[in-house]
């Protein structure tokens, strides 16, 4: 996988990966891992995959967007839209 070195652009590229692909790349690449530790990355991932759900963070009392993302991906599809 080739990235640009620009975190903003690379976040967009990484958002195109599946969760499993992202996990594999993150485990083997320090740069990708540093992006994936950013709450900004998870907020953008939520906005791209679950646009209406971003507002739930404050109502469900999640501390990070990654926590919210992990919660959302476990919900059945019927509750996502």
QUIWOJO-V320685 format. One record per pair of residues at least 6 apart in sequence whose C-alpha atoms are under 8 Angstrom apart, sorted by the first residue. I is the first residue (numbers start at 1). J is the second residue. D is the distance in whole Angstrom. If there is no record, write none. Layout:
# QUIWOJO-V320685
i=I j=J d=D
i=I j=J d=D
This chain:
# QUIWOJO-V320685
i=3 j=10 d=6
i=3 j=13 d=8
i=4 j=10 d=6
i=7 j=35 d=7
i=11 j=35 d=7
i=11 j=41 d=6
i=14 j=22 d=7
i=15 j=44 d=8
i=15 j=45 d=6
i=15 j=48 d=8
i=25 j=32 d=7
i=25 j=33 d=8
i=26 j=32 d=5
i=26 j=33 d=5
i=26 j=36 d=7
i=27 j=33 d=7
i=35 j=41 d=7
i=36 j=42 d=7
i=39 j=64 d=6
i=39 j=65 d=6
i=39 j=66 d=7
i=40 j=65 d=8
i=42 j=65 d=5
i=42 j=66 d=5
i=42 j=69 d=7
i=43 j=54 d=7
i=43 j=65 d=5
i=43 j=66 d=8
i=45 j=69 d=8
i=46 j=53 d=7
i=46 j=54 d=6
i=46 j=65 d=8
i=46 j=69 d=6
i=47 j=53 d=8
i=47 j=54 d=6
i=50 j=80 d=7
i=50 j=81 d=8
i=52 j=81 d=7
i=53 j=80 d=7
i=56 j=68 d=8
i=57 j=63 d=8
i=57 j=64 d=8
i=57 j=65 d=7
i=57 j=68 d=6
i=62 j=68 d=6
i=72 j=80 d=7
